[in-house]
């Protein structure tokens, strides 16, 4: 199985698909339902898969320190639990549509409520939108969804009367309270004593024993092994040794996780999937549509407009890795039948596969939406002075916008800030800047900012979609406007230049040039030579130069470096500096 998973994982990597899907495909390939070699020792694989589940959730807890909850905002803390409940309700309705009992519909909704953190982060990174407002909202939702998996793991697999469920919840609460107290009081002392031994193998073994030990103790109390392991990760994440623990357990986790997802694939029968396409295809579509709509409405209800609701719906509409874990628990404890289990894991696998294909449609869909329903009403701050002349319009008051604004104020240059985020807007007001609430790509906002008499416009946000919309709106009002934009990479640079943006700053390029500058300065080159060379490189990157000019610049720099080394060697041969001279 490991060999098949390696090959399938390699193919998934080149196809830019999550490795989890490759592991599941490997399990399908070596299952009894397909041609070719297959795994015979199913019981051994099941045992290893249980360890993989525990290690997977242990590391999920390690990467989820509780203080993160104070950083994710109201939409995550209040909106995500509401989203989970509404999605469970939607799944119950879909289960009724399929003719399932209510309990199985609840299982469908509970698994659908949790999205894949791994897949979403990978898509955000690949699409170059990891530092946008949309990504911040989605990451906050993902964090709280992971936390919501705790009561789902605790309650959902339980069967029987209400008294049994209440007893399980009570035991779970006491169990969590004890280990949280242990993590605050006793665990830090024990880890410090262990760290003083300076034995890395002993530390790694202790970490592993702690995670699996709490999982096993939870299992003895009638709770799940996965729940206990997740709790162990949460407790250990509060310590100063969480990163080292994650580093030690990570490789072992990856191996056992491979076996777990392979075991999931071994239960998928391709012929069965083909025979039930009439059920699976509309069910997957309706599941994504319903969850996406719920996410979009909740995000919009918490005040996030424009592209954010659309991005949340398209990026977070899938099931996550925890769906496989929870569904497996349901089968093991007899809560769901084999048929329902096959439907659930198929939906999870297909929706995770579709996410990298669906997510890039955020920009075209939102652009089409704005054409169909253009934004005509914008709220302006009452202290706005619209009679500014020869001023700069700074769009966005994030980290870059704050630096730009403070510099312009120090230079006593007139400027105005436009910002759609209420928290950033209030921050700009407290800093004493003149502000305007609204989108930089809303015509009414640009007119209120007196764009026609502005010197230039600076787009400080890194979101290429927002930049494109802003450029189009600015050029529609003032075709000759001087625009300075920010790009994340070469593709964004080329896109903005093709739209007629006069100046674009590529953050990665400027950071690299500054590092080269510091390096050359350390080697003793004069400031003039260094600046000339860096200017040549900058022009080559932004506006391609001829190879002859590039070679000439490189030759001058090499000659200067050679002279510097020769001077240093002659100085050493002559015995160094005369200590009697200044």
N, C-alpha and C positions, 0 to 999 in steps of 0.2 A: 504493500500500500504506500509506503514512504516513497518508493521509486516512482510509482504512478503519480503521486501527489506532487513530487518535484517536477516531473515533466509537465503536468497540467498547470502548475503554478508558473512555470517559465513561460508557457504559451499565454496565460492570462496577463502576465506582466507586459509582454510585447503587444498584446491587444488592448492595454490600458484598462483592464478589468480588475476588480478586486481579487486578491489571491484566494479569498474564501471560496469564490465560485470555482476556481481551479481545483481546490481540494474536494469540493462536492462532486465535480465532474470526474475526478479520479476515483471517488467512491462508487459512482455509477459504473465506471469502466470495469472495476474489479468485483462488482456485485454478481450474485447468481443470475440476475435477470439479463445479462448481456453476454455476448460471445467472448471467448478468450479466457485467460487465467482469472481466477477469482479467489477471494479470501475464504478459507475453510474454518479457521478458528474464530468464529463470531464472538464467543463468550469472552475470549481474551481481549478482542478489540473493544467490546463493550466496557470492560473494566478500565482499560486505558483511556477510553473516551470520557468516562466519569472523572478521572483525574484531570483530563484536559479541560473539562467544564469548570472544575474547581479552580485550576490555575488561571484560566481565562478571566473568570470573575474576580479572582484575587487581584490580578493586575489592573482590572477595570477600577476596582476600589482604590488601589494605590495611586492611580492617576486622577483621582477625584477627591482631593482634600475638601473637607466641609467648608472652610472659609470661602471657597469659590461661590457659594450661594449668595454671599453679600455683594458679588460683583456682576451678577447676570441680569439684574434689573427686574422691574415689575412684570414685564411681559413673560419672563421665564418663571419667576417665582409664583405668580398668580395665574398667568395664562396657560402654562404647560399642564398643571393638574386639571384645569378645565378642559384642555384639549384631549387629555388622556380619557377623561370620563365621557366626553362627547364621542370620541372615536370608539370606545367600547360600546356605546349605544348604537353607533353606525354599524359596527361589526355584528351586533345582535340582529339588526334588521337584515343585513345581508345573509346571515345564517337562516333566518326565517324564509328568505327568498329561495335559499337552496333546499328548504325542507328539513333543516336540522333542528334538534331540540334547542331550547334557549341557552342551556349551559354551554353547548358547543359554539353558539354564536358569541357568547361572552369570551370564550377562548380566542376566537377569530379577532374580535375587537381589541382584546388585551394585547395580543401579539402585534396587531397592526398599529397600535398606539405608539410603539417604540421604533425609532428610526435608527439607521446605522451611522454611528459617529465616524467610523473608519471611511466609509464610502463618501459621506458628505465632505469631510475634510479633504479627501483626495480630489474630489471634484472642484471644490473651492480653490485649491492650490493650482490645479491644471487650468482652470478658467481664468486665473489671475485676479480673483475677487476676494482673496483671503482677508484683506485689510479694510473691507467696506462695511458700511452700517448693516447691510443685509447679513453679512457673515457673522457679525457680532451678535445680532439677534438670534440667528440660527444656532450658533454655538451655545448661547445661553439656554435655549430650548433643549438642545441635546444633553446638556449637563443635568438639567432637572429631569428629563426623561430617564436618564440612567438611574437617578435617585428613585423615581417612581417604580422602577423595576423591583425594588426591595419589597414593597407590599404585594406586588403581583406574584413574586416568587414565594412569598409567605402564605398568601391566602388562596391563590387560584388552584394549586394542585389538591387542595383539601376537598374531601367529599363528606357527606353526612349531614346531620342536623346542625342547627345554628349553634347549639351548645359546644359541639366539637370545634367548629370554626372559631368561636369565641375563646375557647381554651387554647387553641393554637396561637391566636393573636396575642393573648395574654402572656403565654410562654415566650413568644417572640419579642414582645416589648421588654420583658424582664431580662431576656438574654442580651438584647441590644444594650440596655442600660448598664448591665454588669460589664460588658466588654468595653463600652465607652469610658466607664470609670476606670477600668484597668488600663486603658490606653492613655488616660490623663495622668494617673498617679503612679502606677507600678512599671509600666512598659518603658518609659524613658530611662529610668534608673537601670533596668535590666539591660537595655541596649547600650547604654554608656559603659557599663561594666564589661559587656561583651566586646565592644569596640576597643577597649584598652588592651585586650589580648592580642590585637593585631594579627588575627588569623582569619583570612578572608573566607576560606572554606568553611570554617565553623560558623561564621556570620551567615553565609548563604544557606547552610543547612538549617540553622535556627530560623531563618526567615521562612523557608519552605515548610518546616515543621509547624510554625505558628499558623500559617495560612491553612494547611490541611488539617491541623489539629482542631482549630475552631470549627472548620467545616464538619469534621467527624463528630465533634461534640454536639453541633446543631442536629446532625442526623440522629444521634442517640435520643434527643429530646422530641423527635417527631417532626423536626423541621428538615429542610433540604440541605444537602451538602453544598450546593451552589450558593444558597443564601448565607451560610456560615462563612464560606470563603470570601464572598463579597464584603461581608461585615469585617472580616480580618483585614482586608485591604484598606477599608475606610479607617479602621483604628490605626493601622501602621502609617497611613498617609499623614497623620497628624504629627508624626515624629520627624526629627532631623535626618533620619536615616532612610526615608522613603525612596529617594532616588537611587541609592546604592542597592536597596532591596529589589527595586524594579529592574536594575541592571543585572543582578544576579539571577533572578527568576526568569527574566525575559526569554533567553534561549530555550530553557526547558519548557516554558509556556508555549512557545511557538511550535515545538515538536509535538506536544500532546494536543494542542489545538488542531494541528494538521490531522491527527488521528481522529479527533472528535468530528470534524466536518467531513472527513472521509467516511466515518460511520454513518453520518446523516445521508450522504450520497448513496451508500449501500442499500438504503431502504427505499430509494426512488426507482420505480419500474418504468422505463421509457415507454413501453407499450401501453401501460396504464395511462400515462400522461397523454399520449396521442389519442387514446380512446375517449378521454374526458376533456378534450380541448373545448368542446361546446360549453362546459361548465367553467373551466379555468380562465379562459380569455375574458369573458364578460365580468367574472368575479374580480380578476386583477384590475381591470379598468375601473370598475365601480369602487373598489377599495381605495385605489389611488385618488380617484376623483373626490370621493367623500372626505378622506383624510386631508387632502390638499385644500379643499374648500374650508374645512374647519380651521386649519392652520392660518389660511389667508384672512378669514374673518376675525379670528382672535388677534392676530398681529395688527390688523387694521383697527380693531377696536381699542387697542392700547396706544393708538396715535401714530403708528408707523404707516406712512402712505407711500405713494409712487411705486417703485419697483420692489420694495421689501416684501409685501404680501405675495406677489407673484413668485419671487425667488423662494420664499418659505414653502409654498405649495409644491413647486417643482423639485426642489432639492430634498425635502423631508417627507415626501409622500410614500416612500418605500418602507418595508419591514427591515429590521436590523438583525445583527448576529444573535442578540439575546432571544429572538423569536425561536431559533433552533434549540436553544438551551431550555426555554420554558416549555416548548412543545414536547421535547424529549421527556421532561419530568411528567408531563401529563400522560404520555403513553406508559411510562414505567409504573405510575400509580393508578392506571386504569381510568383516568378522568376523561380521556378522549379515545375514540376508537381508531383503528389503524387507517381507515378511509379518511377521516378528518385530518389525521396527522399528515398523510400524504398531500392533501390539499394545502394545508398550512405551510409546509416546508417548500412546496412548489411555488406558492405565491411569494414567499420570502426570497427564494433564489432568483426568480424571474424579475421581481421588482428591484432587487439589488443590481442585477445585470442591466436593467433599463436606465438606472439613474444617470450614469455617465452620458447616456444618449439623450435623455430628456432635459437635464440641467442646462445645457447650452442654449436651449430654446427660450430661456428667460428674457434675453435681450430682444429678439424679434417679436415675441408675444407682447411684451410691454410696449414696444415701439408701435405696434399695430393698435394696441389698446389706446394709446394716446392720440393716434390719428382718428380713431372712431369716436373717442370721447376726450377732446382736448380740455385741458385745465383752464378755466376762465376766472375762477375766484381765488384770490390769495389774501391772506391776512397780513397787514402791515403793522409794524410797531408804531405807536403814536408819536415817538420822539424822532421820527425820521425827517431829515431835511432833504428835500428833493431838489434843491437849487445848487448842489455842488457842481463845480466846473473844473475841468482839467484834473479829475481825480482818478484814483485806482479803485476798481471793484474787486474785492477779495472774496472769492466764493469758497466758503467752508472755513470753520474755525476749529479744526482739529490740531494735532501737534504741529504740522507744517504751517497751517494758517495762523497759529499763534505767533510763531517765529516771524512770519512775514509781516503781520500786523505790528508787532513790537518794533521791528526794524523801520517800517514806514513812519511810525510815530516818532521814533528817535530822529529820523531825518526831516521831520516836520512836513511830510508830504500828505496831502488830503487823501483820505480813502474811506471806503464804506464796506462793511462786511454783510454778506448774505448767508444765511444759515437756516436749514430746515429743522435741525435737531434742537429741541427746546432747551435741553441742558447746556449745550454748547452756546446757544444764543444768550442765555442768562450769564454764562461765564464771560462772554464778550462784553456784555453790558457792565458787569462788575469791574472789568478791566478798563472801563472808560471809553470804549470804542462806540462809534456810531453803527447801528445794526439795522438790518431789515430781515424780517422773517419771511421765508419763502424759498422756493426752488430756484436755482440759477438758470434753469431752462424754462421757467414760466415767463411768458411775455410780459404780463402785468408787473412782475417783480423787476424785470430788467428795465422796464419803462420807469418804474418808481425810483430805481437806482440812477436814473438820468444817464443811461448808457450812451445816448447820442452825444453827450458832452464829456464823456469819460476819456481819460488818457489811455488806459489799457484795462484789461480784465485778467486776473490771475485765478486759475482753476487749481486749487490746492489738493483736491481729493484724488485718490489713486484709482477710483472706479472708472473703467474705460467707458461703460455704458452711460454713466452720468456725464462724463466729459463729452461724449459724442452728442448727447441731447443738448447740453449747454452750448456747444459750438454751433450747432444748427440754429438754435434760438437766437444766439448773439448775432450770427451772420444774417439771419432773416431781418433783424432790425437795423444792423449796421454792418454792411458787407466788408467795409475796410477796417473793422475793429482790430486792434492789436491784442492778440490773445497769447498768454503764456500758460501752458498746460503742463501737467505732470504725467509721466508715463511709467509703467512698471517694467517694461521690457521693449525689445526691438520691435515686436509686432504692434504694440500700442503706439510706438513712435511713428512707424510707417503709416498706421491708420490715421493718426491725427495730422500728419504732414499731408496726406492725400486729401484731407478735408480743408486744407488751406491755413492751418494753424502756423503762425510765423515762428514761434519759439516753443520748444518742448524740452523739458528736463527729464532725463532718465535717471531715476534714483540709484539704481545699481551701478550705472556707469560713473556717476559723480562720486559715489563712495569708493569705487575702485581707483579712480584717478587721485583721490585724496590719499589713499594708502600708498600709491606709487610716489606721490609728492613727498610724503613723510619719509619713505625709504631713500629717495634721492637726496633729500635734505640731510639725512643721517650720514650718507656717503660723502658729504662735503661739497656737493655741487652748488654753484651759485644760484641764487633765486631767479636770475634772468634766464639762464640756460634751462632750468627746470620748467619755468613758465612757458618758454617757447616750445619745448618738447611736448608738454601736456596740451598746449593749445593745438598742436598738430594732431595729436591723438584725438582730441575732442572734435576737431573738424572732420577727421576721417570717419568718426562714428556718426556724427550728425549729418554731415555733408561730405560724401566721399571725395577724396582728393586723388590726384594721379599718383601712381606708384613711384614716379620719380621724386616727387616732393616728399613722399614718405621716406624713401631711402635716404634722401639728403638729410632729413631731420634725424633719422637714426644714426647716420654716419657722424653727424656733429656731436650727438650725445655720446656715442662710443669713444670718439676721440677725446672728449672732455674727461670721461671716466678713465681712459688709459693714462692720460696725463696726471690725473689725481693719484692713480696707483703708483706711477713712476716716481712722483714727488715723494710719496710715502716711503717707498723702498730706498730712495737715495737718502732720505732723512734718517732712516734706521741705520744705513751703512755708515753714515757720518757720525754716529754716536748719539743721535737725538738732538733735542733742543739744548741750547746753551743755558744752564740754569741761572746764569747771571744776567740774562736779558729778559725784558718784559715779554 
